[in-house]
Amino acid sequence: MKRILRDLGCPDYEVSILLVDNVRIEKMNRKYLGKSGPTNVISFSMTEGEFGGINPHLLGDVVVSVETAKRQALESKVSLGEMVDFLLIHGLLHLVGYDHERSSSEAEIMEAKEEELLKKLSKI
């Protein structure tokens, strides 16, 4: 995560990572996003809302369902580690302002950034 933050120009920022099962992420998905069923990753920004400016270097939380990541890794024929890396990047990009749900052009921009960051990680 430190490498990704540095590559995004945020070397002094903090992110909390929580690895959970499908039951836990499904509860979070329902409670905070109003959606049913488990998902692969959820991001919670600490820079938005009424108290968003309290600690500007605390970006937020990225929650990953390891169960869903494992299933998606098998489907995509990649390792679990690679899938978790992808999901962490995806969640982090949401925290720094990328949003694939606003428009197809923003989705393309976010996807390109994900690929760029994954390539940088694979060179380590």
C-alpha positions in Angstrom: 0.0 0.0 0.0 2.9 2.4 0.8 4.2 1.8 -2.8 0.8 2.6 -4.3 0.3 5.7 -2.2 3.8 6.9 -3.2 3.0 6.3 -6.9 -0.2 8.3 -6.5 1.7 11.2 -5.0 0.4 10.6 -1.5 3.4 9.2 0.3 2.5 10.7 3.7 -1.1 9.5 3.7 -2.7 6.7 5.7 -5.1 4.0 4.8 -6.7 1.3 7.0 -7.0 -2.2 5.5 -9.6 -4.7 6.7 -9.7 -8.2 5.4 -13.0 -9.9 6.1 -15.3 -12.8 5.0 -18.4 -12.6 2.9 -20.7 -12.4 5.9 -19.0 -9.3 7.3 -18.7 -7.4 4.0 -22.4 -8.3 3.2 -23.4 -6.6 6.4 -21.3 -3.6 5.7 -22.7 -3.4 2.1 -26.3 -3.5 3.4 -25.8 -1.1 6.3 -23.6 1.6 4.6 -24.4 1.3 0.9 -28.0 -0.1 1.0 -27.0 -3.0 -1.3 -27.7 -6.7 -0.7 -25.2 -9.5 -1.0 -21.4 -9.6 -0.6 -19.1 -7.5 -2.7 -15.4 -7.7 -3.3 -14.2 -4.3 -1.9 -15.7 -1.3 -0.1 -14.0 2.0 0.5 -14.9 4.4 3.3 -13.5 7.9 2.8 -12.4 9.9 5.9 -11.9 13.0 3.8 -15.5 13.6 3.0 -18.4 14.9 5.0 -18.7 17.3 7.9 -15.5 16.1 9.7 -13.5 15.3 6.5 -10.9 17.9 7.3 -9.9 16.8 10.8 -7.0 14.7 9.6 -6.3 15.4 5.9 -3.6 12.7 5.7 -6.1 9.9 6.7 -7.7 8.8 3.4 -10.0 6.2 4.9 -10.6 2.4 5.0 -10.5 -0.3 2.4 -12.4 -3.4 3.2 -11.7 -6.6 1.1 -13.7 -9.8 1.2 -11.0 -12.5 1.0 -13.7 -15.1 0.2 -14.9 -13.1 -2.9 -11.3 -12.3 -3.8 -10.4 -16.0 -3.7 -13.4 -16.9 -6.0 -12.5 -14.1 -8.4 -8.9 -15.1 -8.5 -9.8 -18.6 -9.5 -12.2 -17.3 -12.1 -9.5 -14.9 -13.5 -6.7 -17.5 -13.2 -4.6 -15.2 -11.1 -3.2 -15.7 -7.6 -5.1 -14.7 -4.5 -2.3 -12.2 -3.8 -2.7 -10.6 -7.2 -6.4 -10.3 -6.8 -6.1 -8.7 -3.4 -3.5 -6.3 -4.8 -6.0 -5.3 -7.5 -8.8 -4.9 -5.0 -6.6 -2.7 -2.7 -5.7 -0.6 -5.7 -9.3 -0.3 -6.7 -10.4 0.7 -3.2 -7.6 3.2 -2.8 -8.4 4.8 -6.1 -11.9 5.4 -4.9 -10.5 7.1 -1.8 -8.4 9.5 -3.9 -11.4 10.5 -6.1 -11.7 8.0 -8.9 -15.2 6.7 -9.6 -16.1 4.1 -12.3 -19.8 4.5 -11.5 -20.2 8.1 -12.6 -19.6 7.6 -16.4 -18.1 5.2 -18.9 -15.2 7.7 -19.6 -14.4 7.8 -15.8 -14.5 4.0 -15.7 -11.9 3.9 -18.5 -9.7 6.4 -16.7 -9.9 4.4 -13.5 -9.2 1.1 -15.3 -6.1 2.6 -17.0 -4.8 3.8 -13.6 -5.5 0.3 -12.0 -3.5 -1.3 -14.8 -0.6 1.2 -14.5 -0.4 0.7 -10.7 -0.6 -3.1 -11.1 2.3 -3.1 -13.6 4.4 -1.0 -11.2 3.7 -3.4 -8.4 4.7 -6.4 -10.5 8.1 -4.9 -11.1 9.0 -4.9 -7.4 
